Amino acid sequence: MAIVECKNVSKEYKPGKVVVPALKGINLTIEKGEFTAIVGPSGSGKTTLLNLIGCLDTPTEGEIILNGISIKEQKKNQLADIRRDNIGFVFQTFNLIPVLTAFENVEFVLTLKEYDKKNGRELTLKLLERVGLKGMENRKPSELSGGQQQRVAIARALIKSPSLVLADEPTANLDSKTGESIMKLMRDLNEKDEVTFIFSTHDEMVMKFANRIVKLHDGKIVDDSRRKK
Amino acid sequence: MIKNLIILSLKNLRRHTKRTVITSIAIGFGIAMLIWVDGMLKWADNESKRNLVRYENGNFLVCTKEFKEDRKNFPVDTVISREDVKKLLKIAKETSCFAAPRTGFRSMVSFNRSFGIPYIVYAITPSVDSKVFKIKDSVIEGEYLKDDSDGILISSYCKRELGVGLGDYLTIETRTRYNTYQALNLKVVGIYETPDPVVDRNQLFVTSKLADTDLQTEGTATMVIFKTPTEKNTPYLNKVRELLKKYKLSHLTTITWQEMGADYLTLSKTKKGGSNIIILFIFVIVAVGIVNTMLMAVFERIKEIGMLRALGMRDKYIVWSFIFESAGIGFLGSIIGLIIGIGISAYSVYVGLDFSSAMKDMDIGYRVGTVWYNEWNPEMMITAVIFGVLISMLVSIIPARKAVKMKITDALRVE
């Protein structure tokens, strides 16, 4: 079952008078449960592609279908709801809310929609335990290491059981050992919980965890290869 | 959702405690000013109205219709006859009011061959007049007039202006009831000082016994002033009006203190516009403080705002989170303002602020002295707190909307 379908997607930026093409005619289908790495050099369009799939931006041309819904005609609030209900985000710089504890950062996502508070609390604690942060629930981001913060961000992305998690260079701000442990965690979640991950990277170590690698160059897919699990 | 936004906003307030406190203090200063100045103006206004009754006009007066028409010129040829004065004193008794006959003479008052200064010299019956007016209680030197006194009671203002003291003789140049010139040399027997600058600057007093002979009033008076037992003068006024008909005094008419003090009451309404200027002033303080603080918060948190929007938070909730944050600062500022305002007001209520040096010779329209007090105004205190919070919320909309104007992808790129 296709989670994401990109049909002839192009994206152009116009920072001034010059038009800069970021993506050119991308056709890509991501199936449920895939652990996909988008790789390529800087400026190849990795982040742009993730932004379009994550409904953070709209394509100049083409169509993106998420869980069978075309995002082309969606309004601003509808796109927000799609992101809220279907997509989890893991950012390179973690982007946790500094005034909230690890627990509150994860639980906050649930508050964006009606939820059962008791179940929500249990789920949050369970997820924090799942990402290896048991006992650190009440720590603020400033009291956590980079790796621990990224684990909180992963728990936050997973709390609403999204059909898709997008991670833009999730290990770029971490040392290699911590980065590897984060990738192992993501892979573990992918295998055991069947969460679909798409992440961008240009780190060889990170690529080895992916079961599908999509290579981008100058805004075009130049290679799309699958590996056996 | 709203509850969680409020919690998040309150937590955000603690990010920069110093900034929050400084902005709150600025708002608090404005709110305190509003509470203090409003309480002071309220006191001045109410005290002026009370003083109009206590020292200038009584609750209402009875005079001839001709006098009413020309009252600003103090005519002495349209008087209430001796018999009618007696009837009016009887009416006062019947209505449980106090009444005092008065005749005002426009005079030039001088001392030691100096140039004359214009005053209204009132002929009064001291024993009766003191039941209607509080001049007797305001004597600060010498003594109040006795019914058979030949002297003059002057104000402390007059004392300063003419350089006279107790026992000195003043020259009063005026016209008698029959319009003939008359000059009197009268000994200063007492000096009074009321909280009503209009009285102090304009009125001197002699006895009606002296005026009966030397100014030919012969038991007449230009007005009989009534003081009612309660502050509500309308029922007494209506009763007096009925009795005027009964006693065949239809040629006489009544003037209320509100009509006599119409100039002040008009001014009072205009002065209320002054409070609006203070409110505007505070609005500017609050607006500048909040907009500045919230803009800084927005610029600092652009990436975080982008993240929240990426997670699916709708723009309106982002805007609300900043509005709640502003409301928090506004509330804190309002509470600080309330505490400071109550503190300053308490001092003004119980001790008063002496503006003698600044206001000695200044007329700002209020019928109050140079020591200003405050009146508690709980309504304004509540309004000020609500006002502080609402204005804070209102002005934060501008920076809050700025927070969601940027594209999410651009916001996430900001370092």
Boltz contact constraints between the chains, C-beta under 6 A:
constraints:
  - contact:
      token1: [A, 51]
      token2: [B, 409]
      max_distance: 6.0
  - contact:
      token1: [A, 56]
      token2: [B, 310]
      max_distance: 6.0
  - contact:
      token1: [A, 56]
      token2: [B, 408]
      max_distance: 6.0
  - contact:
      token1: [A, 56]
      token2: [B, 409]
      max_distance: 6.0
  - contact:
      token1: [A, 57]
      token2: [B, 409]
      max_distance: 6.0
  - contact:
      token1: [A, 77]
      token2: [B, 314]
      max_distance: 6.0
  - contact:
      token1: [A, 80]
      token2: [B, 312]
      max_distance: 6.0
  - contact:
      token1: [A, 80]
      token2: [B, 314]
      max_distance: 6.0
  - contact:
      token1: [A, 83]
      token2: [B, 312]
      max_distance: 6.0
  - contact:
      token1: [A, 84]
      token2: [B, 312]
      max_distance: 6.0
  - contact:
      token1: [A, 89]
      token2: [B, 310]
      max_distance: 6.0
  - contact:
      token1: [A, 95]
      token2: [B, 307]
      max_distance: 6.0
  - contact:
      token1: [A, 99]
      token2: [B, 11]
      max_distance: 6.0
  - contact:
      token1: [A, 99]
      token2: [B, 12]
      max_distance: 6.0
  - contact:
      token1: [A, 99]
      token2: [B, 15]
      max_distance: 6.0
  - contact:
      token1: [A, 109]
      token2: [B, 311]
      max_distance: 6.0
  - contact:
      token1: [A, 111]
      token2: [B, 4]
      max_distance: 6.0
  - contact:
      token1: [A, 112]
      token2: [B, 312]
      max_distance: 6.0
  - contact:
      token1: [A, 112]
      token2: [B, 313]
      max_distance: 6.0
